[in-house]
Amino acid sequence: MKTCQIFHVPHKGSSFPWKWRYVAPDGRVSESKREYQLFYECVSAARESGYEPQSITADRYDIYRVV
């Protein structure tokens, strides 16, 4: 299974949306078109799209690892 990253999207207001992103070995990027308000919804959507989340980043810090 291809691995992807879950990351937060800068947003105005009090919301904290999430997206997933996969970077292929050849540099092509696949990213969720939708922003998810709940973290687990984003993880579920990535898995439904054939990707396995490996780490979640906030800016440049690894804050959570899905195993």
C-alpha positions as CSV (number, residue, x, y, z in Angstrom):
1,M,0.0,0.0,0.0
2,K,1.2,3.5,-0.8
3,T,1.9,5.7,2.2
4,C,0.7,9.3,2.6
5,Q,1.0,12.2,5.0
6,I,-1.9,13.8,6.9
7,F,-1.4,17.5,7.5
8,H,-3.4,20.5,8.7
9,V,-4.4,23.3,6.4
10,P,-3.8,26.9,7.4
11,H,-7.3,28.4,7.8
12,K,-8.8,31.6,9.2
13,G,-11.1,31.3,12.1
14,S,-11.3,28.6,14.7
15,S,-11.4,25.5,12.4
16,F,-8.5,23.2,11.9
17,P,-9.0,21.3,8.7
18,W,-7.0,18.3,7.5
19,K,-5.9,16.9,4.1
20,W,-3.8,13.9,2.9
21,R,-1.0,14.0,0.4
22,Y,0.9,11.3,-1.5
23,V,4.1,12.0,-3.3
24,A,5.0,9.3,-5.9
25,P,8.6,8.2,-6.5
26,D,8.6,10.2,-9.8
27,G,7.5,13.4,-7.9
28,R,3.8,13.4,-8.9
29,V,1.6,14.5,-6.1
30,S,-1.9,13.2,-5.2
31,E,-3.7,15.2,-2.6
32,S,-7.2,15.2,-1.2
33,K,-9.4,17.7,-3.0
34,R,-11.5,18.1,0.1
35,E,-10.6,19.4,3.5
36,Y,-11.8,17.3,6.5
37,Q,-12.9,18.9,9.7
38,L,-12.1,15.8,11.7
39,F,-8.7,14.1,11.8
40,Y,-10.1,10.6,11.7
41,E,-12.3,11.5,8.7
42,C,-9.2,12.4,6.8
43,V,-7.4,9.2,7.8
44,S,-10.4,7.2,6.7
45,A,-10.7,9.0,3.4
46,A,-7.0,8.4,2.7
47,R,-7.4,4.7,3.4
48,E,-10.5,4.5,1.2
49,S,-8.4,6.1,-1.6
50,G,-5.8,3.4,-1.3
51,Y,-3.2,5.2,0.9
52,E,-2.0,4.4,4.4
53,P,-1.2,7.4,6.6
54,Q,2.3,7.2,8.1
55,S,2.8,10.5,9.9
56,I,1.0,13.7,10.6
57,T,2.9,16.9,10.4
58,A,2.3,20.3,11.9
59,D,4.6,22.7,10.2
60,R,7.9,20.8,10.3
61,Y,7.3,18.7,13.5
62,D,6.2,15.1,13.5
63,I,3.4,15.0,16.1
64,Y,1.7,11.7,15.6
65,R,2.5,8.4,14.0
66,V,-0.2,6.0,12.7
67,V,1.0,2.4,12.9
